[in-house]
Amino acid sequence: MALGFLDRSRIVAPPTWTRWLVPPAALSVHLSIGQAYAWSVFKSPLEKTMHLNGTQSSLPFQLGIVMLGLSAAFGGTLVEKNGPRWAMFVSMCCFATGFLVSALGVATGQFWLVVLGYGGIGGVGLGIGYISPVSTLIKWFPDRPGMATGIAIMGFGGGALIATPWSSSMLGTSPTTGTIATAFLIHGVVYAVFMSMGWLLVRVPANDWKPDGWEPKTDHGKAMISTANVSAANAIKTPQFWCLWVILCFNVTAGIGILEKASPMLRDFFFSENTSTPAALASATGFVALLSLFNMLGRFVWSSTSDLVGRKNIYRTYLGAGAVLYLVIALTENSSKLVFILCAMVILSFYGGGFATVPAYLKDLFGTYQVGAIHGRLLTAWSVAGVLGPLIVNRIADSQKAAGKSGPALYELSFYIMIGLLVVGFVANELVRPVKEKYHEPVAAAARSEA
């Protein structure tokens, strides 16, 4: 049972409510949990103070993404039932607690507490918080679903843009156990306050509400956009769901491999002789922030574009062009810093755009009936990718370093693997077709459930 003030019935919007207050509520949560993308700022300090290698220091991040997908999958139905305020409140409690437990782990020298706190407890906050506004935004913006989900999910990509310089300033140039623990502690408290704005502000539309001047279409004129509804239980029985699962998994794997390793990767490419100079550290921090900016912008720009060109076409761009850009990075190696940075920025914009576009893709195929729960189940692909991407990049880099290699040679094999995965994702996108009628819900049953 949800607490009284969190109950869905308490947050039905009055007739005078403006739907444009809902995206800021979603953003307050997504900007906070998007801190996960700034994890690479903590990698080197933790490796030095707690004597870890690259694979070990990525464990909190990897577990966090695994728990994101699992909590979204298993909690999706609860989010649909209890509403967005309940979900945002639970997310805040878990995410903030994860930082506090991590602070204790660093202070006591127990790395397993950092993994448990940031990855385990905080990861639940990531998953519940990530899906909390999706179905609500689609109901508020049935006329522009790609744009609406893009606005909110943009915040998840932009969270690191705020967290990267903020965290770096707290850690300083020579971080110690004390400064790392203090940084985790401050993060937990500040994010708890900021996320409270979200669950206090969010509202759901009345059952008979619709945007002024908008009428639901009975025929969109596009085969890939359905007016029918499919339940979460039936959605996972369709080939369309599993094609989207492969698409999301491999698109995320390709992007997260760079993002999780962004700071040390730039230094290995262009400062291989001395990666700890002030210039190298400043460049790496700026690179992480720049990737976060394009991750954020891609979520809004590409998802909004998908409202015009269609979801299938936009994923052709993410996957096909992404493979070409990885090939360019692999072939040019460290000959041009500009080429490397430009390619990485566009890849990360595709990565972010893939996340923001997939709820609208699900809505097109399965309807609005249980789109939040379906989205939650699909995010198990993110769980797999959260392990697969960093594992590929870190494990190969560690093995290449042990073999005496350095610089771009640490990552060349990883890049070719990413190209292969993106090609597989491209093929899966080509296989997506409209959902067969046997999976559709009866109109009356869907209407009763949504009410």
C-alpha positions in Angstrom: 0.0 0.0 0.0 1.3 3.4 -0.9 1.4 6.1 1.8 -1.6 8.4 1.6 0.2 11.5 0.2 1.8 9.3 -2.5 -1.5 7.8 -3.7 -2.3 8.2 -7.3 -5.8 9.5 -6.5 -4.2 12.5 -4.7 -2.4 13.8 -7.8 -5.1 13.9 -10.4 -4.6 17.3 -12.1 -7.5 19.9 -11.8 -8.9 21.4 -15.1 -6.7 24.5 -14.8 -3.4 22.5 -14.5 -0.9 23.0 -17.3 0.8 20.0 -18.7 4.1 21.9 -19.1 4.7 21.6 -15.4 5.1 17.8 -15.7 8.4 17.8 -17.8 10.2 19.9 -15.1 9.0 17.4 -12.4 10.4 14.6 -14.5 13.6 16.5 -15.1 14.3 17.0 -11.4 14.5 13.3 -11.0 16.3 12.5 -14.3 18.9 15.2 -13.8 19.7 13.7 -10.4 19.9 10.0 -11.4 21.8 11.0 -14.5 24.8 11.4 -12.2 25.5 7.8 -13.0 27.0 8.9 -16.3 29.6 10.9 -14.4 31.0 7.7 -12.7 34.2 7.8 -14.7 35.2 10.9 -12.6 35.4 8.7 -9.6 37.2 5.8 -11.3 40.8 7.0 -11.1 40.5 8.4 -7.5 39.0 5.1 -6.3 41.7 3.1 -8.1 44.5 5.1 -6.4 43.0 5.2 -2.9 41.5 1.7 -2.7 44.1 0.0 -5.0 41.7 -1.2 -7.7 42.1 -1.9 -11.4 39.9 -0.6 -14.2 37.6 -3.6 -14.2 37.1 -3.5 -10.4 36.4 0.3 -10.3 33.7 -0.1 -12.9 31.7 -2.6 -10.7 29.5 0.0 -8.9 28.5 1.5 -12.2 27.9 -1.9 -13.8 25.8 -3.2 -10.9 23.9 0.1 -10.9 22.9 -0.4 -14.6 22.0 -4.0 -13.9 19.8 -3.0 -11.0 18.3 -0.2 -13.1 17.1 -2.7 -15.7 15.9 -5.3 -13.1 14.1 -2.8 -10.9 12.5 -1.2 -13.9 11.4 -4.6 -15.2 10.0 -5.9 -11.9 8.8 -2.5 -10.7 7.1 -1.4 -13.9 3.7 -2.8 -13.0 3.9 -1.2 -9.5 4.8 2.2 -11.1 1.8 1.9 -13.4 -0.5 1.0 -10.4 0.8 3.4 -7.8 1.5 6.4 -10.0 4.5 8.7 -10.6 4.6 10.4 -7.2 5.1 7.0 -5.4 7.7 6.0 -7.9 9.7 9.3 -7.7 9.6 9.1 -3.9 10.9 5.6 -3.8 13.6 6.6 -6.4 14.7 9.5 -4.2 15.0 7.3 -1.1 17.0 4.6 -2.8 19.3 6.9 -4.8 20.2 9.1 -1.9 20.7 6.2 0.4 23.1 4.6 -2.1 25.4 7.6 -1.9 25.4 7.6 1.9 26.3 3.9 2.0 29.0 4.5 -0.5 30.4 7.3 1.7 30.6 4.8 4.6 32.3 2.3 2.4 35.1 4.7 1.3 35.5 6.0 4.8 36.0 2.5 6.2 38.0 1.1 3.3 35.3 -1.4 2.4 34.9 -1.3 -1.4 32.0 -3.9 -1.2 29.9 -1.2 0.5 30.6 1.2 -2.4 29.4 -1.5 -4.8 26.3 -2.3 -2.6 25.5 1.3 -2.0 26.0 3.0 -5.4 25.3 -0.1 -7.5 22.8 -2.1 -5.5 20.6 0.3 -3.5 21.3 3.3 -5.8 20.6 1.2 -8.9 17.1 0.5 -7.7 16.6 4.2 -7.4 17.9 4.6 -11.0 15.4 2.0 -12.4 12.3 3.2 -10.6 13.2 6.9 -11.2 13.9 6.3 -14.9 10.5 4.9 -15.8 8.5 6.9 -13.3 7.4 9.7 -15.7 7.3 7.8 -19.0 3.7 6.7 -19.2 2.5 9.9 -17.5 4.3 12.1 -20.1 2.9 10.1 -23.0 -0.6 10.6 -21.6 0.0 14.3 -21.2 1.5 14.6 -24.7 -0.3 12.2 -27.0 0.2 14.6 -29.8 4.0 14.7 -29.4 5.2 11.5 -27.6 8.8 11.6 -28.9 9.3 15.2 -27.9 7.7 14.7 -24.4 9.8 11.6 -23.4 12.8 13.3 -25.0 12.5 16.3 -22.7 12.5 14.2 -19.5 15.0 11.5 -20.6 17.2 14.4 -21.8 17.7 15.1 -18.1 19.2 11.6 -17.5 21.9 12.4 -20.1 22.4 15.9 -18.8 22.9 14.8 -15.2 26.5 14.2 -15.8 26.9 17.6 -17.3 26.2 19.0 -13.9 27.8 16.3 -11.8 31.1 16.1 -13.7 32.5 19.5 -12.8 30.7 19.5 -9.4 32.2 16.1 -8.4 35.6 17.1 -9.9 35.8 20.3 -7.8 35.0 18.3 -4.6 37.6 15.7 -5.4 40.4 18.1 -6.3 43.6 17.3 -8.1 44.9 14.9 -5.4 41.8 13.1 -4.0 42.0 11.3 -0.7 39.8 8.8 1.1 38.3 11.7 3.1 37.5 13.9 0.1 35.9 11.0 -1.8 33.7 10.0 1.2 32.7 13.6 1.7 31.8 14.0 -2.0 29.5 10.9 -1.8 27.9 12.2 1.3 27.2 15.7 -0.1 25.8 14.1 -3.3 23.3 12.0 -1.3 21.9 15.0 0.6 21.7 17.4 -2.3 20.1 14.9 -4.6 17.5 14.0 -2.0 16.4 17.7 -1.8 16.4 18.2 -5.5 14.5 15.1 -6.3 11.8 16.1 -3.8 10.8 18.8 -6.3 9.7 16.1 -8.7 7.5 14.0 -6.5 5.9 17.1 -5.0 5.1 18.7 -8.4 4.0 15.8 -10.6 0.4 15.2 -11.6 -1.6 12.8 -13.7 -4.3 13.8 -16.2 -8.0 13.1 -15.6 -9.3 10.2 -17.5 -11.3 12.3 -20.0 -8.5 14.9 -20.5 -7.0 15.6 -23.9 -4.9 18.6 -25.4 -7.0 21.5 -26.7 -7.8 21.0 -30.4 -6.4 17.5 -30.5 -8.4 14.4 -31.4 -7.1 10.9 -31.2 -6.7 9.4 -34.7 -8.3 6.2 -35.7 -5.9 5.8 -38.6 -2.4 7.3 -38.5 -1.8 6.4 -42.1 1.4 4.7 -41.0 1.6 0.9 -40.6 4.1 1.1 -37.8 1.8 3.3 -35.6 -1.1 1.3 -34.0 -4.3 2.5 -32.4 -4.7 -0.8 -30.6 -3.3 -1.7 -27.1 -1.1 -4.6 -26.0 -0.6 -5.6 -22.4 2.8 -6.0 -20.9 2.3 -9.8 -20.5 1.5 -10.1 -24.2 4.1 -7.7 -25.4 7.0 -9.9 -24.2 5.5 -12.7 -26.4 5.9 -10.7 -29.6 8.9 -10.8 -31.9 8.7 -6.9 -32.0 9.6 -6.7 -28.3 12.6 -8.9 -28.6 13.8 -7.1 -31.8 13.6 -3.8 -29.8 15.4 -5.5 -26.9 18.4 -6.4 -29.2 18.3 -2.9 -30.7 18.4 -1.1 -27.4 21.0 -3.5 -25.9 23.5 -3.2 -28.7 23.0 0.6 -29.2 23.6 1.0 -25.4 26.6 -1.3 -25.3 28.3 0.7 -28.1 27.7 4.0 -26.3 28.2 3.0 -22.7 31.6 1.5 -23.5 32.9 4.9 -24.3 31.0 6.8 -21.6 32.1 4.6 -18.7 35.7 4.8 -19.8 35.7 8.4 -21.2 38.1 10.1 -18.9 40.9 7.5 -19.0 40.3 6.8 -22.7 41.0 10.3 -23.8 44.2 10.4 -21.7 45.3 7.0 -23.2 44.7 8.3 -26.7 46.4 11.7 -26.5 48.4 11.9 -23.3 49.9 8.3 -23.2 53.3 9.5 -22.0 51.9 11.2 -18.8 48.2 10.8 -18.2 48.4 12.6 -14.8 49.5 16.0 -15.9 47.1 18.9 -15.2 46.5 19.4 -18.9 45.5 15.7 -19.3 43.3 15.8 -16.3 41.6 19.0 -17.4 41.1 17.7 -20.9 39.6 14.4 -19.7 37.2 16.2 -17.4 36.1 18.5 -20.2 35.7 15.5 -22.5 33.4 13.8 -20.1 31.3 17.0 -19.8 31.2 17.4 -23.6 30.0 13.8 -24.1 27.4 14.3 -21.4 26.2 17.5 -23.3 25.7 15.6 -26.5 24.2 12.6 -24.7 21.6 15.1 -23.3 21.0 17.0 -26.5 20.7 13.8 -28.6 17.8 12.7 -26.3 15.8 15.7 -27.2 16.9 16.5 -30.8 16.8 12.9 -32.1 13.6 11.9 -30.3 11.8 15.0 -31.5 13.0 14.3 -35.0 11.5 10.8 -34.8 8.1 12.4 -34.5 8.7 13.6 -38.1 10.7 10.8 -39.8 9.4 7.8 -37.8 11.0 5.6 -35.2 12.3 2.9 -37.5 14.1 5.5 -39.7 15.8 7.2 -36.8 17.1 3.9 -35.4 18.6 3.2 -38.8 20.6 6.4 -38.3 21.6 5.5 -34.7 22.9 2.1 -35.6 24.2 2.5 -39.2 25.9 5.8 -38.8 27.1 4.7 -35.3 29.0 1.8 -36.9 30.6 4.0 -39.5 31.8 6.5 -36.8 33.3 3.7 -34.7 35.2 2.5 -37.8 36.5 6.1 -38.3 37.8 6.2 -34.7 39.5 2.8 -35.1 41.2 3.7 -38.4 42.4 7.2 -37.4 43.6 6.1 -34.0 45.4 9.1 -32.3 46.2 11.0 -35.5 43.5 13.6 -34.9 42.1 14.7 -31.6 39.3 16.6 -33.4 38.1 13.6 -35.4 38.1 11.4 -32.2 36.1 13.9 -30.2 33.6 14.7 -33.0 32.9 11.0 -33.6 32.6 10.3 -29.9 30.1 13.2 -29.5 27.9 12.0 -32.3 28.0 8.4 -31.1 26.9 9.6 -27.6 24.1 11.7 -29.2 22.9 8.5 -30.9 23.2 6.6 -27.6 21.1 9.2 -25.8 18.6 9.5 -28.7 18.1 5.7 -28.6 16.9 5.9 -24.9 14.6 8.8 -25.5 13.0 7.4 -28.7 12.3 3.9 -27.4 9.3 4.8 -25.3 7.6 6.4 -28.3 8.6 3.3 -30.4 6.9 1.1 -27.8 3.8 3.4 -27.8 3.6 3.1 -31.6 3.8 -0.6 -31.5 1.9 -1.5 -28.3 -0.3 1.5 -27.5 -0.5 3.5 -24.2 -2.3 0.8 -22.2 0.7 -0.5 -20.2 3.6 1.3 -22.0 5.4 2.1 -18.7 5.4 -1.6 -17.7 6.6 -2.7 -21.2 9.3 0.0 -21.1 10.4 -1.4 -17.7 10.7 -4.9 -19.1 12.6 -3.6 -22.1 15.2 -1.9 -19.9 16.6 -5.3 -18.9 18.5 -4.8 -22.2 20.2 -1.9 -20.5 21.1 -4.2 -17.6 22.9 -6.5 -20.0 24.5 -3.6 -21.9 25.6 -2.1 -18.6 27.7 -5.1 -17.9 28.7 -5.9 -21.5 29.9 -2.5 -22.6 32.3 -1.7 -19.7 33.3 -5.4 -19.5 34.4 -5.4 -23.2 36.3 -2.1 -23.0 37.9 -2.6 -19.5 38.8 -6.3 -19.8 40.4 -5.8 -23.3 42.2 -2.7 -22.2 43.5 -4.4 -19.0 44.7 -7.4 -21.1 46.4 -5.3 -23.7 48.1 -3.2 -21.0 49.4 -6.5 -19.4 50.7 -7.4 -22.9 52.8 -4.2 -22.9 50.6 -2.2 -25.2 49.5 1.4 -24.6 47.6 4.3 -26.1 44.9 3.6 -28.8 46.0 0.0 -29.0 44.3 -0.7 -25.8 40.9 -0.1 -27.4 41.2 -1.1 -31.1 39.7 -4.5 -30.7 36.8 -3.1 -28.5 35.9 -0.7 -31.3 35.6 -3.5 -33.9 33.4 -5.5 -31.5 31.1 -2.5 -31.1 30.8 -2.1 -34.9 29.7 -5.8 -35.1 27.1 -5.3 -32.4 25.7 -2.1 -34.1 25.3 -4.0 -37.4 23.4 -6.8 -35.6 21.1 -4.1 -34.1 20.6 -2.6 -37.5 19.4 -5.9 -38.8 17.0 -6.3 -35.8 15.5 -2.9 -36.6 14.8 -4.0 -40.1 12.9 -7.0 -38.8 10.4 -4.9 -36.8 6.8 -5.2 -38.2 3.4 -4.1 -36.9 2.1 -6.2 -34.0 -0.4 -8.9 -35.0 -4.0 -8.5 -33.9 -4.0 -11.7 -31.7 -1.9 -9.8 -29.2 -4.3 -6.8 -29.0 -6.4 -6.1 -25.9 -10.1 -5.8 -26.2 -11.0 -2.1 -26.3 -13.3 -2.2 -23.3 -10.8 -4.1 -21.1 -8.0 -1.6 -22.0 -10.3 1.4 -21.2 -11.3 0.0 -17.8 -7.6 -0.6 -16.8 -6.5 2.9 -17.8 -9.3 4.4 -15.8 
